[in-house]
Amino acid sequence: MNTEVSRTSTDNSADGTADAGPRLRPGHEGDLSELTRIYNHYVAETPITFDIDRFTVEQRRPWLESHPDHGPYRLIVAERNGTVIGYATSSPFRPKKAYETSVETSVYLAPEQVGRGVGGLLYEALFDALAGEDVRQALAAVTVPNAASERLHLRLGFEPAGVHREVGRKFGRFWDVAWFQKALAR
């Protein structure tokens, strides 16, 4: 699979220096430490994931191994200057056989990369990778409020599909989850 993408130079940095854009590619074993660090930020600091306890690299390994560079369950990473700055995944939506043509998608960025367009690039590369697969629907769960994530999903063609009220408890309160859905194949 050739998922490498490069943007033309843009001025995305606070100091006005040019940014050639991230390199997008399938994730691999060498990324695991940085992927775990990025995810653990969201575990410890935000309600974006309902995981409560940080992961070790070894605990996160089965997750990595469940996202090969082929098939419907993918992991696409963005790297800049050799450092992973974010990732997008497609994972099983539900375990029952009839759900195999639907995937749940997610994007996680290093905190300093939020708002720089990397999430959209990752999702576009993920959808390109899934284009030849037997995947009909992509679903995404967004803990609300999260206006940036909601905008990202809407901009990329997801449609609101409902809200589950107070389905997760984290940081001493209950959180709603908005669902978004995008048709990938017809």
Backbone bond lengths (Angstrom), bond angles and torsions (degrees), N, CA, C in turn:
res aa  C-N    CA-C-N  psi(-1)  N-CA   C-N-CA  omega(-1)  CA-C   N-CA-C  phi
1 M - - - 1.452 - - 1.522 108.58 -
2 N 1.300 115.74 132.21 1.461 119.96 176.23 1.514 108.13 -109.13
3 T 1.309 116.41 99.41 1.456 121.70 -177.49 1.518 111.24 -110.38
4 E 1.307 118.07 6.50 1.456 119.12 -178.14 1.515 110.64 -66.25
5 V 1.312 115.91 132.90 1.452 122.92 -179.09 1.513 107.22 -134.70
6 S 1.291 116.98 143.22 1.451 120.17 175.49 1.512 109.09 -136.86
7 R 1.306 116.77 135.45 1.456 120.90 176.21 1.513 108.94 -91.38
8 T 1.322 114.37 159.27 1.457 118.51 172.74 1.524 107.90 -72.59
9 S 1.306 116.10 163.47 1.466 120.34 -178.38 1.519 110.72 -59.45
10 T 1.304 115.26 134.21 1.456 122.22 176.41 1.508 108.25 -135.30
11 D 1.296 116.18 161.00 1.456 121.12 178.53 1.520 107.90 -98.18
12 N 1.350 116.12 87.76 1.455 121.79 -176.94 1.516 113.15 -106.63
13 S 1.283 118.17 -6.35 1.451 119.67 -172.57 1.518 111.64 -94.50
14 A 1.300 114.74 158.65 1.460 120.69 -179.01 1.525 111.76 -66.35
15 D 1.338 117.43 -28.01 1.458 119.69 -177.12 1.529 113.31 -94.01
16 G 1.356 117.40 4.61 1.455 120.70 175.64 1.518 114.79 82.93
17 T 1.342 118.58 7.49 1.452 119.86 178.08 1.519 109.93 -78.88
18 A 1.321 116.30 153.50 1.466 121.50 -178.81 1.522 110.02 -71.12
19 D 1.318 115.18 146.98 1.455 122.94 179.48 1.522 107.04 -126.16
20 A 1.332 117.76 117.49 1.454 121.76 -177.58 1.520 112.13 -73.00
21 G 1.302 118.70 -6.43 1.459 121.57 -178.67 1.511 111.03 89.23
22 P 1.304 115.89 160.59 1.459 120.17 -177.20 1.522 112.03 -79.60
23 R 1.304 115.02 159.19 1.461 122.84 171.06 1.514 106.56 -95.25
24 L 1.327 117.58 129.31 1.462 122.96 -179.66 1.513 109.04 -108.65
25 R 1.336 115.54 135.81 1.466 120.67 -176.37 1.518 109.04 -160.66
26 P 1.338 117.00 165.51 1.467 119.12 173.98 1.532 110.50 -62.68
27 G 1.308 116.39 145.47 1.458 120.91 176.86 1.517 110.96 -75.84
28 H 1.338 116.14 157.47 1.457 121.50 179.33 1.526 109.96 -149.01
29 E 1.313 114.67 176.44 1.468 122.80 -176.18 1.527 113.01 -51.60
30 G 1.308 117.91 -38.93 1.457 121.13 -178.64 1.520 113.99 -65.65
31 D 1.321 117.31 -14.36 1.467 122.14 -179.79 1.529 112.96 -90.06
32 L 1.323 116.70 -11.72 1.459 120.56 -167.28 1.524 114.23 -56.89
33 S 1.306 118.00 -42.29 1.467 120.19 -179.01 1.532 110.93 -61.66
34 E 1.324 117.22 -47.18 1.468 120.40 -178.46 1.529 111.29 -70.33
35 L 1.326 118.10 -37.28 1.467 121.21 176.33 1.529 110.47 -61.56
36 T 1.311 115.90 -40.44 1.471 120.88 178.48 1.524 110.13 -65.97
37 R 1.324 117.42 -42.74 1.468 120.60 178.35 1.524 110.94 -60.29
38 I 1.321 117.24 -45.90 1.459 120.65 179.95 1.523 110.18 -61.31
39 Y 1.330 117.29 -48.46 1.461 120.12 -178.23 1.532 111.32 -63.35
40 N 1.319 116.69 -41.26 1.467 119.77 -179.01 1.523 112.43 -61.88
41 H 1.323 118.49 -29.53 1.464 120.39 173.94 1.527 109.64 -56.91
42 Y 1.324 117.06 -46.26 1.464 121.17 -177.75 1.526 111.93 -72.08
43 V 1.334 116.48 -30.65 1.463 120.48 175.69 1.527 109.96 -64.65
44 A 1.316 116.76 -48.69 1.465 121.68 -172.45 1.524 114.24 -83.50
45 E 1.317 117.74 -30.17 1.463 120.30 -168.99 1.527 115.73 -111.05
46 T 1.333 118.54 -12.03 1.462 119.97 -173.04 1.525 111.41 -139.85
47 P 1.324 116.98 163.64 1.461 120.40 171.85 1.529 112.25 -89.65
48 I 1.325 117.57 8.12 1.463 121.07 -174.73 1.523 112.04 -60.56
49 T 1.319 117.96 -36.35 1.459 120.83 171.10 1.518 107.41 -114.06
50 F 1.313 115.34 148.77 1.461 119.03 179.27 1.521 112.23 -91.52
51 D 1.330 118.11 5.89 1.458 118.64 167.96 1.521 107.10 -64.31
52 I 1.309 116.66 142.76 1.460 122.53 -176.24 1.528 111.60 -106.19
53 D 1.327 117.01 -37.74 1.457 122.17 -175.88 1.528 110.69 -103.47
54 R 1.330 115.65 138.34 1.463 121.33 176.11 1.526 109.84 -60.77
55 F 1.320 115.21 154.30 1.454 122.49 179.36 1.519 110.24 -103.32
56 T 1.330 115.91 147.68 1.457 120.27 165.90 1.525 106.98 -85.13
57 V 1.305 116.22 165.44 1.458 120.04 177.23 1.524 109.92 -59.60
58 E 1.320 117.54 -42.83 1.468 120.44 -179.60 1.531 111.76 -64.95
59 Q 1.323 118.16 -36.55 1.461 120.25 176.89 1.528 111.80 -66.58
60 R 1.300 116.83 -28.11 1.472 121.80 -177.68 1.533 112.49 -86.11
61 R 1.326 117.66 -13.77 1.467 121.78 -176.97 1.535 113.04 -56.76
62 P 1.334 121.66 -45.71 1.476 119.64 179.48 1.534 112.31 -58.82
63 W 1.319 116.84 -35.56 1.466 120.17 175.82 1.527 110.05 -60.88
64 L 1.336 117.07 -47.85 1.460 120.98 179.03 1.527 110.41 -58.77
65 E 1.306 116.90 -46.35 1.464 121.52 -177.45 1.523 112.56 -66.58
66 S 1.322 118.13 -19.85 1.465 120.77 178.51 1.525 112.74 -83.62
67 H 1.340 116.94 4.41 1.466 123.00 179.81 1.533 110.08 -126.26
68 P 1.345 117.48 77.17 1.467 119.73 179.14 1.528 111.23 -73.72
69 D 1.324 117.50 179.52 1.461 120.79 -179.51 1.534 112.09 -89.33
70 H 1.321 117.60 18.30 1.457 123.23 176.49 1.529 107.92 -148.33
71 G 1.322 116.32 162.90 1.454 120.29 179.14 1.515 112.02 87.11
72 P 1.327 116.68 -175.36 1.461 120.57 -174.00 1.523 115.73 -79.79
73 Y 1.332 117.88 -14.37 1.467 120.57 -176.14 1.525 108.73 -108.70
74 R 1.313 115.56 101.19 1.461 122.32 -170.28 1.517 112.08 -116.94
75 L 1.310 113.82 159.88 1.458 123.08 172.90 1.521 106.74 -132.80
76 I 1.318 116.33 117.48 1.464 122.32 176.83 1.525 107.10 -113.85
77 V 1.323 116.82 128.99 1.460 120.31 178.65 1.527 110.08 -111.42
78 A 1.309 114.92 151.77 1.463 122.52 171.10 1.513 105.91 -109.69
79 E 1.327 115.01 133.52 1.462 118.59 176.34 1.521 108.89 -131.66
80 R 1.299 114.06 148.71 1.461 121.54 175.84 1.521 106.84 -133.28
81 N 1.323 116.22 127.52 1.468 121.87 -179.05 1.529 111.98 52.82
82 G 1.339 115.95 38.82 1.457 121.54 177.14 1.513 115.76 79.74
83 T 1.343 117.59 3.23 1.461 121.14 -179.72 1.524 110.03 -112.60
84 V 1.326 116.73 131.52 1.465 121.30 177.35 1.521 108.41 -68.32
85 I 1.341 115.94 128.85 1.468 120.92 -178.32 1.524 112.70 -117.79
86 G 1.323 116.83 -1.82 1.452 120.03 178.12 1.512 110.83 171.98
87 Y 1.341 114.78 171.10 1.458 119.05 179.60 1.520 110.73 -156.98
88 A 1.328 114.52 157.34 1.466 122.64 174.26 1.519 107.73 -128.35
89 T 1.316 116.13 144.11 1.462 120.46 178.62 1.515 111.30 -133.68
90 S 1.319 114.03 156.31 1.454 122.16 163.94 1.522 105.48 -121.92
91 S 1.313 115.87 132.09 1.461 122.56 -175.14 1.518 108.82 -134.99
92 P 1.340 117.14 166.18 1.466 117.97 177.48 1.524 111.06 -57.01
93 F 1.330 116.13 136.84 1.461 120.23 177.53 1.525 110.36 -74.78
94 R 1.300 117.31 -51.02 1.454 123.81 175.99 1.524 107.15 -144.03
95 P 1.321 118.99 157.79 1.462 120.24 -173.04 1.533 115.49 -77.66
96 K 1.309 119.18 -12.83 1.469 119.96 -176.22 1.527 111.12 -75.01
97 K 1.341 115.52 144.61 1.464 123.70 -172.42 1.529 113.24 -52.82
98 A 1.305 118.55 -41.15 1.469 121.22 -176.10 1.527 112.79 -65.49
99 Y 1.326 117.47 -17.21 1.468 121.22 179.44 1.537 113.12 -86.55
100 E 1.322 118.99 0.68 1.466 121.10 -173.29 1.515 114.34 -58.20
101 T 1.323 118.80 -22.79 1.470 120.18 -179.29 1.527 112.07 -91.08
102 S 1.311 117.01 9.70 1.470 122.21 175.42 1.523 108.76 -120.77
103 V 1.333 115.94 142.55 1.461 120.89 177.66 1.523 109.20 -128.31
104 E 1.333 115.50 152.29 1.457 120.63 170.54 1.518 107.22 -99.17
105 T 1.315 116.37 130.39 1.456 120.89 -177.56 1.524 110.59 -110.25
106 S 1.322 114.91 151.72 1.464 121.98 178.61 1.516 109.69 -147.44
107 V 1.317 115.31 152.11 1.458 122.35 172.46 1.522 107.34 -132.16
108 Y 1.329 116.25 132.38 1.462 122.26 175.07 1.518 108.08 -130.51
109 L 1.314 116.33 133.05 1.455 122.14 -179.32 1.518 110.77 -120.56
110 A 1.326 115.96 148.84 1.459 119.00 169.05 1.528 106.42 -56.67
111 P 1.331 118.89 138.19 1.466 120.77 -172.65 1.524 114.21 -51.92
112 E 1.319 117.38 -35.99 1.462 120.34 -178.27 1.533 112.75 -74.92
113 Q 1.333 117.88 -5.97 1.473 121.99 -179.41 1.529 113.19 -100.15
114 V 1.314 117.33 -7.20 1.464 121.18 -178.70 1.526 109.65 -62.29
115 G 1.325 116.97 136.52 1.458 122.23 177.28 1.510 115.05 84.20
116 R 1.323 118.25 11.41 1.468 121.77 -178.31 1.524 113.15 -108.96
117 G 1.327 118.41 8.25 1.458 121.78 178.00 1.514 115.02 87.65
118 V 1.325 117.71 0.33 1.459 120.99 -177.34 1.526 111.02 -68.79
119 G 1.316 118.44 -37.64 1.459 121.28 -179.63 1.523 111.80 -60.12
120 G 1.308 116.82 -43.50 1.458 120.72 178.39 1.524 111.96 -64.14
121 L 1.332 116.80 -42.15 1.466 120.50 177.35 1.526 111.19 -61.73
122 L 1.328 116.17 -42.17 1.462 120.00 179.04 1.523 111.34 -62.99
123 Y 1.323 116.43 -46.17 1.467 119.27 179.89 1.533 110.77 -62.63
124 E 1.323 118.18 -42.96 1.468 120.36 179.41 1.528 110.82 -60.75
125 A 1.329 117.62 -42.01 1.466 121.00 177.82 1.526 110.83 -65.63
126 L 1.323 116.81 -38.69 1.466 120.34 177.73 1.526 110.32 -63.10
127 F 1.326 117.64 -45.91 1.460 120.36 -179.91 1.513 111.23 -64.99
128 D 1.334 117.55 -37.01 1.471 120.48 175.20 1.532 110.30 -61.63
129 A 1.327 117.47 -42.58 1.463 121.55 179.84 1.526 111.40 -64.93
130 L 1.317 116.86 -32.06 1.468 120.96 -178.63 1.519 113.02 -84.22
131 A 1.336 117.46 -9.26 1.469 120.96 -173.51 1.526 112.89 -56.99
132 G 1.297 119.26 -34.77 1.455 121.47 -179.40 1.517 114.24 -91.87
133 E 1.298 117.11 3.89 1.469 121.59 -177.57 1.528 111.12 -96.85
134 D 1.305 116.28 162.34 1.464 122.09 178.23 1.528 109.57 -83.13
135 V 1.334 114.52 65.62 1.465 121.19 -179.80 1.525 107.64 -123.36
136 R 1.312 116.33 122.54 1.457 121.38 -177.60 1.522 112.82 -98.79
137 Q 1.334 117.72 -37.20 1.459 120.96 -174.39 1.530 111.00 -131.98
138 A 1.332 115.17 139.58 1.464 122.06 170.03 1.521 107.14 -111.18
139 L 1.313 115.90 132.58 1.458 121.59 178.57 1.515 108.88 -121.99
140 A 1.327 115.92 144.38 1.459 120.61 180.00 1.518 109.18 -136.23
141 A 1.317 115.94 135.59 1.452 122.95 177.42 1.525 108.53 -103.49
142 V 1.325 116.51 129.94 1.464 121.55 -178.40 1.522 108.36 -125.52
143 T 1.325 116.75 115.83 1.460 120.42 173.42 1.521 107.83 -65.44
144 V 1.321 116.32 128.48 1.469 119.68 -177.55 1.528 110.22 -109.58
145 P 1.346 114.39 143.72 1.448 127.70 9.12 1.526 112.16 -83.84
146 N 1.323 115.28 142.93 1.456 123.13 173.73 1.528 106.56 -160.13
147 A 1.316 115.81 75.16 1.467 122.38 -174.06 1.519 112.03 -58.34
148 A 1.333 118.67 -38.76 1.464 120.91 -178.21 1.523 110.86 -63.76
149 S 1.326 117.29 -43.69 1.460 120.42 179.69 1.524 110.98 -68.29
150 E 1.323 116.57 -40.51 1.461 119.57 177.54 1.526 110.56 -60.57
151 R 1.341 118.24 -44.51 1.467 121.88 177.96 1.525 111.41 -61.44
152 L 1.329 116.67 -43.16 1.465 121.15 179.37 1.528 110.31 -57.89
153 H 1.308 116.25 -50.17 1.465 119.33 -177.69 1.531 111.64 -64.20
154 L 1.300 117.68 -42.49 1.463 120.30 178.62 1.523 110.89 -64.31
155 R 1.315 117.37 -42.54 1.470 121.67 179.91 1.524 111.55 -61.24
156 L 1.324 117.29 -32.33 1.456 121.21 -177.97 1.524 113.30 -92.56
157 G 1.324 117.07 13.40 1.454 120.34 172.64 1.512 116.72 93.59
158 F 1.321 117.41 6.28 1.462 119.63 173.59 1.525 108.25 -73.95
159 E 1.308 116.18 150.77 1.459 122.06 175.33 1.521 109.17 -117.13
160 P 1.320 117.57 145.08 1.466 119.52 175.72 1.532 110.31 -59.38
161 A 1.324 116.19 136.83 1.461 120.68 -177.61 1.520 112.42 -126.51
162 G 1.338 117.51 11.25 1.458 120.10 177.20 1.514 112.54 125.89
163 V 1.319 114.30 167.72 1.460 121.44 179.73 1.523 108.38 -130.39
164 H 1.313 115.74 129.78 1.461 121.16 171.95 1.528 106.71 -95.70
165 R 1.304 116.47 121.42 1.467 122.24 -174.21 1.527 111.92 -84.91
166 E 1.336 114.89 131.96 1.474 123.40 172.82 1.528 113.07 47.13
167 V 1.333 116.40 48.96 1.465 120.37 -176.99 1.526 113.66 -92.56
168 G 1.315 117.61 -10.14 1.460 120.25 178.74 1.511 110.98 -134.69
169 R 1.330 115.85 142.24 1.462 120.28 177.26 1.519 108.43 -117.63
170 K 1.320 114.95 122.35 1.460 121.71 179.61 1.515 107.61 -152.33
171 F 1.320 116.76 145.03 1.463 122.89 -179.03 1.531 111.70 57.36
172 G 1.317 116.08 34.44 1.456 120.79 174.86 1.517 115.87 75.68
173 R 1.344 118.15 15.44 1.455 119.80 177.07 1.520 110.50 -146.08
174 F 1.320 115.58 165.65 1.454 121.52 177.95 1.523 109.89 -94.13
175 W 1.347 114.85 146.85 1.458 121.83 -176.79 1.520 110.64 -125.33
176 D 1.325 115.34 142.81 1.458 122.26 172.25 1.522 108.67 -87.03
177 V 1.332 115.79 155.28 1.459 121.90 175.69 1.525 108.36 -128.03
178 A 1.331 115.59 121.26 1.463 121.81 175.00 1.522 108.24 -91.37
179 W 1.321 115.76 137.04 1.459 121.20 178.72 1.517 109.47 -105.37
180 F 1.321 115.14 141.04 1.462 122.95 177.29 1.516 108.31 -127.35
181 Q 1.325 116.14 147.15 1.461 120.86 -174.90 1.531 109.82 -137.31
182 K 1.336 114.90 140.77 1.476 121.25 -179.83 1.530 108.37 -136.74
183 A 1.328 116.39 128.65 1.449 120.96 174.74 1.528 108.71 -75.31
184 L 1.328 116.73 129.39 1.462 120.84 179.60 1.526 112.12 -104.67
185 A 1.311 118.20 -26.05 1.471 121.47 -179.26 1.512 108.19 -143.65
186 R 1.304 115.67 150.14 1.487 120.74 177.57 1.490 110.46 -126.70
